[in-house]
């Protein structure tokens, strides 16, 4: 079992109603256990998060540059993010690449199934936000793309 499979198993277990799980594969063993009462059953209120200071108020930080306008392309599923169709193949897109609707952006592997994520609109890739080979969740930002209609509108 490789790390990606282990991460998927851990995530599945965390989101399941199971309280214990034991897995054995090719001499490899793992046992997981979680509190059946969960966090809600502890009787203790969850601590409130302390807000972080804004970057402008932290001494020594230079003024923040304005982020380039663009639309986030997020992961529609939990899986492993791959920038190219194979390890020895070039990435589908790079920063600055032009994409048209339907062009492949990346591969998301879930349960040994390779799913191609295609562009839903034409534009320019401004930023690649996920690391190749990283586990991403539903809603994880993958790319920032400046839409063609944003360029035409002068945004």
Phi and psi in degrees as GROMACS dihedral restraints (atoms count N, CA, C in turn):
[ dihedral_restraints ]
;  ai    aj    ak    al  type     phi  dphi    fc
    3     4     5     6     1   -91.4    20    10
    4     5     6     7     1   175.4    20    10
    6     7     8     9     1   -60.4    20    10
    7     8     9    10     1   -39.5    20    10
    9    10    11    12     1   -62.7    20    10
   10    11    12    13     1   -42.4    20    10
   12    13    14    15     1   -64.4    20    10
   13    14    15    16     1   -39.8    20    10
   15    16    17    18     1   -63.1    20    10
   16    17    18    19     1   -44.0    20    10
   18    19    20    21     1   -61.8    20    10
   19    20    21    22     1   -41.6    20    10
   21    22    23    24     1   -64.3    20    10
   22    23    24    25     1   -41.3    20    10
   24    25    26    27     1   -63.9    20    10
   25    26    27    28     1   -44.1    20    10
   27    28    29    30     1   -61.1    20    10
   28    29    30    31     1   -43.5    20    10
   30    31    32    33     1   -65.8    20    10
   31    32    33    34     1   -42.5    20    10
   33    34    35    36     1   -61.2    20    10
   34    35    36    37     1   -45.7    20    10
   36    37    38    39     1   -62.1    20    10
   37    38    39    40     1   -43.3    20    10
   39    40    41    42     1   -60.1    20    10
   40    41    42    43     1   -37.6    20    10
   42    43    44    45     1   -88.6    20    10
   43    44    45    46     1    -4.4    20    10
   45    46    47    48     1   -89.6    20    10
   46    47    48    49     1   171.7    20    10
   48    49    50    51     1   -90.3    20    10
   49    50    51    52     1     0.0    20    10
   51    52    53    54     1   -67.5    20    10
   52    53    54    55     1   148.5    20    10
   54    55    56    57     1  -108.0    20    10
   55    56    57    58     1   -18.4    20    10
   57    58    59    60     1  -141.3    20    10
   58    59    60    61     1   146.8    20    10
   60    61    62    63     1  -150.9    20    10
   61    62    63    64     1   133.7    20    10
   63    64    65    66     1  -126.7    20    10
   64    65    66    67     1   130.5    20    10
   66    67    68    69     1  -128.2    20    10
   67    68    69    70     1   137.5    20    10
   69    70    71    72     1  -135.6    20    10
   70    71    72    73     1   127.1    20    10
   72    73    74    75     1  -150.3    20    10
   73    74    75    76     1   122.6    20    10
   75    76    77    78     1    49.0    20    10
   76    77    78    79     1    46.6    20    10
   78    79    80    81     1    79.5    20    10
   79    80    81    82     1     0.3    20    10
   81    82    83    84     1  -100.7    20    10
   82    83    84    85     1   133.3    20    10
   84    85    86    87     1  -127.8    20    10
   85    86    87    88     1   143.9    20    10
   87    88    89    90     1  -145.0    20    10
   88    89    90    91     1   140.0    20    10
   90    91    92    93     1  -130.2    20    10
   91    92    93    94     1   132.3    20    10
   93    94    95    96     1  -125.1    20    10
   94    95    96    97     1   144.7    20    10
   96    97    98    99     1  -147.8    20    10
   97    98    99   100     1   137.7    20    10
   99   100   101   102     1  -131.4    20    10
  100   101   102   103     1   157.8    20    10
  102   103   104   105     1   -63.2    20    10
  103   104   105   106     1   119.8    20    10
  105   106   107   108     1   -64.7    20    10
  106   107   108   109     1   -23.6    20    10
  108   109   110   111     1   -75.3    20    10
  109   110   111   112     1   -23.1    20    10
  111   112   113   114     1    67.4    20    10
  112   113   114   115     1  -177.7    20    10
  114   115   116   117     1   -69.5    20    10
  115   116   117   118     1   -34.2    20    10
  117   118   119   120     1   -66.3    20    10
  118   119   120   121     1   -32.3    20    10
  120   121   122   123     1   -83.7    20    10
  121   122   123   124     1     1.6    20    10
  123   124   125   126     1   -76.5    20    10
  124   125   126   127     1   -16.5    20    10
  126   127   128   129     1    80.4    20    10
  127   128   129   130     1   -10.4    20    10
  129   130   131   132     1   -96.7    20    10
  130   131   132   133     1   130.7    20    10
  132   133   134   135     1   -68.3    20    10
  133   134   135   136     1   145.3    20    10
  135   136   137   138     1   -67.9    20    10
  136   137   138   139     1   138.2    20    10
  138   139   140   141     1   -66.2    20    10
  139   140   141   142     1   143.7    20    10
  141   142   143   144     1   -75.9    20    10
  142   143   144   145     1   137.4    20    10
  144   145   146   147     1   -69.1    20    10
  145   146   147   148     1   143.4    20    10
  147   148   149   150     1   -88.0    20    10
  148   149   150   151     1   130.5    20    10
  150   151   152   153     1   -67.6    20    10
  151   152   153   154     1   140.8    20    10
  153   154   155   156     1   -81.5    20    10
  154   155   156   157     1   146.6    20    10
  156   157   158   159     1   -66.7    20    10
  157   158   159   160     1   148.6    20    10
  159   160   161   162     1   -69.6    20    10
  160   161   162   163     1   152.1    20    10
  162   163   164   165     1   -57.5    20    10
  163   164   165   166     1   -28.2    20    10
  165   166   167   168     1   -70.1    20    10
  166   167   168   169     1   -25.8    20    10
  168   169   170   171     1   -91.3    20    10
  169   170   171   172     1    -9.6    20    10
  171   172   173   174     1   -80.3    20    10
  172   173   174   175     1   124.3    20    10
  174   175   176   177     1   -61.8    20    10
  175   176   177   178     1   141.7    20    10
  177   178   179   180     1    87.7    20    10
  178   179   180   181     1    -8.3    20    10
  180   181   182   183     1   -83.8    20    10
  181   182   183   184     1   131.0    20    10
  183   184   185   186     1   -68.8    20    10
  184   185   186   187     1   158.1    20    10
  186   187   188   189     1   -58.4    20    10
  187   188   189   190     1   139.0    20    10
  189   190   191   192     1   -68.4    20    10
  190   191   192   193     1   136.8    20    10
  192   193   194   195     1   -77.3    20    10
  193   194   195   196     1   149.6    20    10
  195   196   197   198     1   -68.8    20    10
  196   197   198   199     1   130.3    20    10
  198   199   200   201     1   -71.9    20    10
  199   200   201   202     1   142.9    20    10
  201   202   203   204     1   -64.9    20    10
  202   203   204   205     1   140.9    20    10
  204   205   206   207     1   -64.9    20    10
  205   206   207   208     1   142.6    20    10
  207   208   209   210     1   177.1    20    10
  208   209   210   211     1   167.7    20    10
  210   211   212   213     1  -110.1    20    10
  211   212   213   214     1   137.1    20    10
  213   214   215   216     1   -78.4    20    10
  214   215   216   217     1   136.5    20    10
  216   217   218   219     1  -104.3    20    10
  217   218   219   220     1   118.6    20    10
  219   220   221   222     1  -109.3    20    10
  220   221   222   223     1   160.9    20    10
  222   223   224   225     1   -72.0    20    10
  223   224   225   226     1   130.4    20    10
  225   226   227   228     1   -85.1    20    10
  226   227   228   229     1     1.7    20    10
  228   229   230   231     1  -159.1    20    10
  229   230   231   232     1   170.8    20    10
  231   232   233   234     1   -86.9    20    10
  232   233   234   235     1   133.4    20    10
  234   235   236   237     1   177.5    20    10
  235   236   237   238     1  -172.2    20    10
  237   238   239   240     1  -101.5    20    10
  238   239   240   241     1   129.6    20    10
  240   241   242   243     1   -87.3    20    10
  241   242   243   244     1   124.9    20    10
  243   244   245   246     1  -125.3    20    10
  244   245   246   247     1   131.3    20    10
  246   247   248   249     1   -79.7    20    10
  247   248   249   250     1   -19.1    20    10
  249   250   251   252     1  -132.1    20    10
  250   251   252   253     1   162.4    20    10
  252   253   254   255     1   -73.0    20    10
  253   254   255   256     1   -18.8    20    10
  255   256   257   258     1  -152.4    20    10
  256   257   258   259     1   160.4    20    10
  258   259   260   261     1   -59.2    20    10
  259   260   261   262     1   -34.1    20    10
  261   262   263   264     1   -97.1    20    10
  262   263   264   265     1     6.5    20    10
  264   265   266   267     1   -96.8    20    10
  265   266   267   268     1   152.6    20    10
  267   268   269   270     1   -69.4    20    10
  268   269   270   271     1   154.7    20    10
  270   271   272   273     1   -61.1    20    10
  271   272   273   274     1   151.6    20    10
  273   274   275   276     1   -60.1    20    10
  274   275   276   277     1   -44.7    20    10
  276   277   278   279     1  -138.7    20    10
  277   278   279   280     1   155.9    20    10
  279   280   281   282     1  -124.8    20    10
  280   281   282   283     1   169.0    20    10
  282   283   284   285     1   -60.7    20    10
  283   284   285   286     1   130.2    20    10
  285   286   287   288     1    95.0    20    10
  286   287   288   289     1    -9.2    20    10
  288   289   290   291     1   -67.7    20    10
  289   290   291   292     1   145.9    20    10
  291   292   293   294     1   -93.3    20    10
  292   293   294   295     1   135.8    20    10
  294   295   296   297     1  -127.2    20    10
  295   296   297   298     1   148.9    20    10
  297   298   299   300     1  -111.7    20    10
  298   299   300   301     1   160.1    20    10
  300   301   302   303     1   -55.2    20    10
  301   302   303   304     1   130.8    20    10
  303   304   305   306     1    93.8    20    10
  304   305   306   307     1   -10.1    20    10
  306   307   308   309     1   -70.0    20    10
  307   308   309   310     1   141.5    20    10
  309   310   311   312     1   -69.7    20    10
  310   311   312   313     1   137.2    20    10
  312   313   314   315     1  -104.5    20    10
  313   314   315   316     1   -40.1    20    10
  315   316   317   318     1  -165.9    20    10
  316   317   318   319     1   177.9    20    10
  318   319   320   321     1  -115.8    20    10
  319   320   321   322     1   136.9    20    10
  321   322   323   324     1  -117.4    20    10
  322   323   324   325     1   115.8    20    10
  324   325   326   327     1   -94.1    20    10
  325   326   327   328     1   125.1    20    10
  327   328   329   330     1  -135.0    20    10
  328   329   330   331     1   121.3    20    10
  330   331   332   333     1    56.0    20    10
  331   332   333   334     1    43.8    20    10
  333   334   335   336     1    68.5    20    10
  334   335   336   337     1    12.9    20    10
  336   337   338   339     1  -107.6    20    10
  337   338   339   340     1   128.1    20    10
  339   340   341   342     1   -90.8    20    10
  340   341   342   343     1   119.0    20    10
  342   343   344   345     1  -112.6    20    10
  343   344   345   346     1   124.1    20    10
  345   346   347   348     1   -86.2    20    10
  346   347   348   349     1   125.3    20    10
  348   349   350   351     1   -92.8    20    10
  349   350   351   352     1   121.0    20    10
  351   352   353   354     1  -104.8    20    10
  352   353   354   355     1   152.7    20    10
  354   355   356   357     1   -66.1    20    10
  355   356   357   358     1   134.8    20    10
  357   358   359   360     1   -91.4    20    10
  358   359   360   361     1    -6.5    20    10
  360   361   362   363     1  -157.7    20    10
  361   362   363   364     1   161.8    20    10
  363   364   365   366     1   -84.8    20    10
  364   365   366   367     1   150.9    20    10
  366   367   368   369     1   168.9    20    10
  367   368   369   370     1  -163.1    20    10
  369   370   371   372     1  -117.9    20    10
  370   371   372   373     1   131.3    20    10
  372   373   374   375     1   -73.0    20    10
  373   374   375   376     1   116.9    20    10
  375   376   377   378     1   -88.5    20    10
  376   377   378   379     1   -38.7    20    10
  378   379   380   381     1  -153.8    20    10
  379   380   381   382     1   143.1    20    10
  381   382   383   384     1  -105.0    20    10
  382   383   384   385     1   118.2    20    10
  384   385   386   387     1   -99.9    20    10
  385   386   387   388     1   -14.2    20    10
  387   388   389   390     1  -110.2    20    10
  388   389   390   391     1   150.3    20    10
  390   391   392   393     1   -86.6    20    10
  391   392   393   394     1   138.8    20    10
  393   394   395   396     1   -58.0    20    10
  394   395   396   397     1   131.1    20    10
  396   397   398   399     1    85.2    20    10
  397   398   399   400     1     2.2    20    10
  399   400   401   402     1   -86.9    20    10
  400   401   402   403     1   152.2    20    10
  402   403   404   405     1   -80.3    20    10
  403   404   405   406     1   127.1    20    10
  405   406   407   408     1  -119.3    20    10
  406   407   408   409     1   153.5    20    10
  408   409   410   411     1  -109.2    20    10
  409   410   411   412     1   170.5    20    10
  411   412   413   414     1   -56.7    20    10
  412   413   414   415     1   128.4    20    10
  414   415   416   417     1    88.2    20    10
  415   416   417   418     1    -2.8    20    10
  417   418   419   420     1   -66.8    20    10
  418   419   420   421     1   126.6    20    10
  420   421   422   423     1   -64.2    20    10
  421   422   423   424     1   129.1    20    10
  423   424   425   426     1  -108.3    20    10
  424   425   426   427     1   -42.7    20    10
  426   427   428   429     1  -140.3    20    10
  427   428   429   430     1   154.6    20    10
  429   430   431   432     1  -116.4    20    10
  430   431   432   433     1   124.4    20    10
  432   433   434   435     1  -126.2    20    10
  433   434   435   436     1   130.7    20    10
  435   436   437   438     1   -85.5    20    10
  436   437   438   439     1   112.6    20    10
  438   439   440   441     1   -66.2    20    10
  439   440   441   442     1   149.1    20    10
  441   442   443   444     1   -59.2    20    10
  442   443   444   445     1   -37.6    20    10
  444   445   446   447     1   -72.4    20    10
  445   446   447   448     1   -21.3    20    10
  447   448   449   450     1   -73.3    20    10
  448   449   450   451     1   -37.9    20    10
  450   451   452   453     1   -65.3    20    10
  451   452   453   454     1   -43.2    20    10
  453   454   455   456     1   -65.8    20    10
  454   455   456   457     1   -32.4    20    10
  456   457   458   459     1   -83.1    20    10
  457   458   459   460     1    -5.1    20    10
  459   460   461   462     1    79.0    20    10
  460   461   462   463     1    24.2    20    10
